[in-house]
Amino acid sequence: MNLYKLFLPILSIAVPFSSSYADNNNLVASLDSIVEKGLPPGTDISIQVWDLDGDSAIYGYRENVLNRPASTMKILTAYTALKTLGSGYTFQTNLMTDGVIENDSTLNGNLYLVGGLDPQLMENDLKKMVLDLKSKGIRTINGKVIADVSMMDSIYWGPGWAWDDTPSSFQPYISPLMVHGGFIGISVKPGQKGMPPVVSTFPDSKYYNIDNRAVTGDNSLGTLTIRRNWLENDNTIIISGNSAKGTSKEQNIFNSGEFTFALFREYLEEGGIGFTDYEKGLCPDSAIYITSARHSLLSVLDEALKESVNLNAEALFLQSVRSSGKVKTNFSKAAEFEELFIKKNIKPGSQPFHIADGSGLSMYDYIPASLFVSVLRSIYKDSELYKIIYGSLPISGKDGTLKNRMKDKGMTGRIHAKTGTVTGACTLAGYASSSHGRTFAFCIMNSGAVTMKDSRKVQDEICTLLCK
């Protein structure tokens, strides 16, 4: 006897609500059928569905089992950041000084570039800072240019991150100073046959080197490759093989703080502002504000949820702990803070869970589907919070990581949910709007999946049932 089939109905939860009892039972039976027959071989699933209008559970299957959340973790991060920092919070990278500007256009004192963990800091922001210095008449710095990265400790990756995901751009070396997301873009275009291809990078900098060994139109050299020796933290970009057509790639750079500081110094030189020395250090409390680069929490959050940008999620995660008044942050402090915050505000009772980072990259994140639904319910009850997060979640058939899913007639726009994908875990959590005007919160966590196509098919089928 198939014990899985025997116990399947027992594990489902059906609660009558403001629709017919028969309709509710039909929904439960259909969901049971998908779970029983649709799962890819060797995989498992955890599901909870909640009727938000009637505030009642509709369906549950292994909903309290701990699973790796992957990028659905960003929902918990967004919730905590908005509740602790507030929607009006601004990420800032400040330019400060402990000196005075003399009439001869000399800044007598040190210039401090103070990192604020801004994941949207770009090269144009640094250039604008230089222009602001020039507008104040500064042409020479009679002191040091100092980078202050004291906001967090020197551990640049989260616990449980896969070390061999580097040098991918989705795993940057996190620092309070992170220009261009901690990575560079590399473009390779074929040149004349038998000659090296044309290589361009952005942002361009002397901080890294280009070793162009590729040749245009030489098939004997094999496929074009773009790499760097990340095992030794080498920032030489090696391009080799046959350049047959245009290609591009993004790679992280070791390390983000030093890269940002080097780029800023290059822009000072290009702007005609002279200085003699530089170092890392602490900006004194008595320092005077000159200018800053600023980006809103809402713009950071939107990219974290819509496009699943890991760096943005980690910036929100690491910043949240600072709302408690702590000056320096790190992953362990942020994880402890978020766990305590969720326990206090969501009250999951004795249900265990574990948070290690803000993006879901960590193999140590373990969250049950029921906790995600509890958080989604709490968000729904706060109209302002719901408006922000609902609008920032990917929308089925329209944008973000759901742009190419559930595009059929009647499903486009009905699902606002966060996707999550790492090897062994495929998740989806968010809100579903039915054709009868009902709104559901749901979480679907597939575990054991090596390829994601079939797991996503199951998730899409469940969402279609809820909507139609």
N, C-alpha and C positions, 0 to 999 in steps of 0.2 A: 504493500500500500504506500502511496506517495504521501508521507507525513506532511510535506509542505502544503499540499492541497487540503489535507485534513484540517490543519490548524489555521489556514488562511482566513476563513470567515470570522473566526474567534478574534483575530488580531485587528479586525476592522471596527471602527467606531461610527455609529450612525446616530445623530441626534436630530429629532424633528425640529423644524424652524418654520419660517413664514412662507412655506410652499406646501404642496401636498405631500403626505407621508409616502405615497407611491413614488413620486418623483425622486424623493430623497433615497428611497431604497433602490431605485433604478440606477441612480448615480453611484451609490456604493457598490452595487453588483458590477457595474461597468468598470469601476476602478479596480475592483478585485480581479476582474478578468484580465485587465492589462498587466497587473502585477504577476498573476499566475502564468500568463502565456507569453508576455511580451519581453521579459527581461533577457538580455544577452546571456548565453551560457556562462556559468561560473561567477556571475555577478549578483549583487544584492541591492536592496533599495530601502530607503526610509522615507515616509511621506506623512505630512500632516496638512489638512485643508481646514480652514476656519471661515465660517460665515460671519463677515464683519458687521452686517446689518442686524442680524439676530444675536451676535456675539456668542456663537455656539460652535462646538466642534462638529464637523461634517464627516471627516474621515481621518483615520490614523492607521498607519502600518509601520511598526518598529520605529515609531517617531521619537522614542527616547534613547535609541541606540546612538552612540558616539560615532561620528564620521568626520573625515577630512572635509572641510568646507570649500577648499580652494578659494576662488575669488568672491564667493558669496560672503566671505569674511568681511568684505568691505562694507556690508550693510551694518554690521555691529560697529565698525570703525566710524562710519558716517553718523550713526545715531549718537555715539558717545561724543564725538567732536562737536556736533551741533548743540547738544545739550550742555556741554561744559564750556566751550569757547564762545558759542553763540554765532548766529548767522552773519553778524556784522564784523566778525574777526578778520584781521588783515595780516597776511604774511609779509614781513618786512626784512629787507637787507639794507642796513644803514651805513652811511659814510659819516664818520665822526672825527673830531680832532681835539687834541689837548693843547693846541697852540693858538697863535694869533696871526692874522694876515697883516703884513707890513705894507707900507705904501709902494715898495719896490716889487710888488707882486710875488712876494715870498711868504710861504706859510712856515713860520717859525714854530715847529713842533711836529708831532707825529700825526699821520693820517691813518685812520682805522677803518678797515672794511669788515663790518660785523655781520656774520652769518645769521640768518633767521629761519633756516630750514624751509626755504621757499622753493617748492618743486617746479615753479613756473618762471624762475629767474632765467632770463635769456641774455644773449650777448648784447642786444640793443639796450637792455637795462644798464649794463655796465658802461656802455658807450655814453648813455645819457648822464650817468654820474660824472663822467669825465667832462662832458659839456657843462654841467652845473658848476664844476670846479672852475672851469675857464670863465664862466659868466661872472664869477666872484672875483676875477682878476688874478687868480693863482696861476703862476707859471713855473714856480720852483718850490719843492718841498725840502726845507732845511730840517730834516728829521727822517724818521723811518716810515715806510709804508708797511702797515702791520695788518695781518689777517687774524681776526678773532673767530675761532670756531669752537668756542668754549660752551656753546649751548648744549652739546651732547658729548658723550665720551667717544673714544676712537674706534669702537666696534662698529664697523660700517655695514655689516650684514646681520640679518635677523637670525636667531637660533633656529636650527632645523632647515635652513636654506640649503639647496643643493649646490655644492661648491662648483660643480662643472656646468652650471647654468651660465656662469660668466664665460666669455665676454658679451653675452647677449645684452641688448639695450634695456630689457625689462628687469635686469638685476644690476643696477648701478651701485657704485660705492657711495653709500649715503653719508652726507656731510651737511653741516649748517650752511655751507657754501656749495651750491650745486647748479652750475650754469648748464643750460641746454639739456637738462635731465640727466646729467652725468655721462652723456654719450656723444659721439660724433657721427655724422653722416658721411659716407664715402661713396663717390660716384665714379665709375670707370666707363669710358667711352672708347671704342676702337679708334686707332690712329691709322696711319698709312701701313699697308701690309709689310710685315717684317720689322716694324718699329714698335716701340712701347705704346700702350694705350694712354689716353689723356686721363689723368686722375685729378679730381677736385674733392675737397673736404669742407665741411662746415660744422661748427665754426672753425675757421682757419687759425692755426696757432703754431708757435715754435715749440710748444710743450711736448708735442708728439712728432714722430718722424714717419716718412713714407719711403718704403723700400719697394720700388716698382720693378719687379723682375719679369712681368708679363710681356708677351709679344702678340701683336695683332696678326691674326690669320695663320697661326702655326698650330695645326691640329695635333702635331706630335707632342705638344706640351700638356695636353689634357684640359680638363675643365678649369676655368678661371676660379681662383680661390682668394678670399680676403681674410686675413687672420692677424692675430698678434700673439706673442708668447706670454699669455696671461699667467701661466704657472710661475713665471719669474717676475711678474708685474712689469713687464717690458711694454713700453708704449710705442714701439715701432710697428707700424701697420705694413705687413708684408703682402704684396699683391703678386701672384704668380699664375702661370698657366696661359691658355690661349684666350685672347680677347676677341670674341667673335661678334658680340653684340653688347649694347649698353646694359650695365647692371649697377645696382646700388645695394648698400648694406649699412646697417647701424651697429656700432660696437661701443661698449662702455669703455671708459678710460680710467686708468689707475692714477691718482685717486681724484675724486670730484673736487675736494677742497683745494688741493694744490693746483689742479687744472684751472679752476675758477680764479684763483689768486694770480696765476701766471697770465691768464688772459687779461685780467684787469690791469696788470702792470704793462702789458703790451699796448693796451689802449691809452694808458697814460703817456707812454712814449710817443705813440702815433699822434696824440693830441698836443704834443709839444710841452708836456709838463715834466720837468726834470726831477729826479730823486737819486739819492746815492746808495741807499741801503733798504733792505726789506727783511721781514721775519714774521713768524707766527707769535701771537701774544694776546694779552688781555686788554680790552678797552677799559680805561678807568671810568668810574661812575661820574666823575666830574667832567668828562669829555663833552664837547659841544656838538650838537647835531648840525650837519651840513646839508645832506640830502638823502634820499632813499629810493629803493625800488619796491613797489607794493603790488600785491595780488590778493584778491579777496578769497576768503574761505569758500564761498559759493562756487567760484570758478574752479578752484582746486578740487572741490567735492564733485562737481559735474564731470570732470575728466576721470576722476577715480571710479565713478559708477558707470557712466556711459561707455567709456572706452576701456575701462578696467586697467587704468594706469597704476601700476604697483607703487611707483615712487610717490605719487600724490596720496595714496592711501597711507603709506608709511609716514609721510609728513604730518598728516592729520593725526595719526596714531601717536607719534612722538610729541606732537604739540599739545595734545589733550592733557597729558600729565602736568604740564606747566600751569594749567588752570588751578592746580592745588597750591601754587605758590613756590614750587620747587624750581630752582634755577637751572640745574643741569638735568637732561633727560637721557634715557637709553631704553633699549628694548625691554629689559626686565622690569624697569620701573613703569613703563607704559603698559605692559601686559598686566602687571599687578593692579594698576590703577583702573584699567578697563574692566577687568574681572570684578573688582569690588564695586565699581559703578553699576554694572549690569545686575549684580546680585542685589544691590540696594534698590534699584529702580524697577527691575523686572520681576524680582523675587521668584526665581526658579525653584525655590525650596531645596530639597536634597538632590535635585537633578545635577549630576556632575558635568562639567565642561572645562576645557582648557584653552587659553589664549596665549599665543607666543609672539604674534606679529599683527600688523594691521591689514596686510594685503592677502593673506592666505597662501603665500609661498611656502611657509614653514610646514614641515612634516609633523610638527608637534601641536598644531591646531586641531582640536577635536571638539566638535559642537553637535548637539542633537538637532534634528529638524524641529522639534517642539520649541526649542529656545529661539530659533529664527522666527517662527510664527509668533511667539510671545512678543518679540521685539517689533515685528511688523504690526501687530495689534496695538502696541503702545504708540507707535508712530501714527497710526490711523486715528487714534483718539485725540491727537494734538494737531489741529487743523493746519497751523502754520508749518509745523515740522513735516506733516504729510504732503503738503503742497510742494515743498522743496525736494524731498526725497523722491516722491512719485514722479516729479518732472525730470529728475536727474537719472532715473533708472532707464536702462535700454528698453525700447518699445518694439514689440513684435512687428516685423515686416517694415519697420520704418528707420530705425537708427541704432547706433551703438553696436554691441555684440549680439543683438537680436535682429539686426537689419535684414539678414537673409533667412530668418526662421519664421515659420507660421505666417507666410505671406498670402495664403489663400483667402478667398473672399469670406468675410465674416470673422477672421482672426486678426487681421491687420489692425494694430493699435489697441487691441483688447488686453494684451499682456504687458505689464510694466514690471520687469524682473531682472535680477542680477544673475548672470551666468558665472560658472566656476569650472575651470578645467585644469587638472594636473593629472599625470599618469596615475591611474588607479582611482580617480575620483572625478565625477561629472555631476555638477549640482545646478539647481535653478531655484530661486526663491524670490517672491515678490507678490504682486497683486494681479488678480484676474477679474475682468468685468464681463458678466454674462449678458446674453441678448435679452434677458428678462429684467435687467437692471440690478442684479445682485452683485455684490463685490466680495471676493474671497481673498484671504491671505493664504499663501501656500508655500511649502518647501518640499522639494524633491531632491533626495541625495542618493545618487547611484554610486556604489562602491565596487571595486574590483575590475573596473573597465580599463582595458588597455587601449582600445580604439573607442572613439566617442560617438560615432555615427548612430549606432543602435540605441545607446543610452539616451541620446538627444531625441531620437524618434519616440521613445517611451515618454519622455517629458512633454514633448509636443502633443502627444495623444491625450495625456492627462489634462493639459491646458485646454485643448480643444473641447474635451468633455465639459470642463467647468464653464467655458464660454458659450457653448452651444446648447 
